[in-house]
Amino acid sequence: MKITVISVGKIKEKYLRDGIAEYAKRLGRYCRLELVEVADEKTPDGASEAEEKKIKETEGDRILHAIRDTDYVIALAIEGKMLDSPELSRLIESLGVQGKSSLAFVIGGSLGLSDAVLRRADYKLSFSRMTFPHQLMRMILLEQIYRGYRIMNGEPYHK
């Protein structure tokens, strides 16, 4: 299976780049992983609702351009469905059984995802009702995908 993680902005902190690289390496034995970064837009202090919407739309257009027609799209969104690790593992496994060979996980920028991206999503996944830094979310997502493959394969992984 090919898994693409499409995210907004570059990772600035070394510890996050290192963690992402580690999980990307570990995932190499289970799937083909591609990490795609699209440019983020600077949000001015005190931006109006209209300005924020325009920023999300601009970032959303970039995300949509990175999604292939054949991708099954899982958008990370607070309003999505919350799963535990075994449920995420079963979701990924069942999509493979259904013949979905290309999954795209989408992580928005600091303002979230545009309506167009949310409409394109086949599934909306929430990790929590809390807000996490979008850069940190990449590492958390990769760890959970890795954990999911370990669960799928009946391999031990710390709880």
Beta strands, then each sheet from edge to edge (+ up, - down):
strand 1: 2-8
strand 2: 32-38
strand 3: 72-82
strand 4: 102-107
strand 5: 123-126
sheet 1: 2+ 1+ 4+ 3+ 5+
end
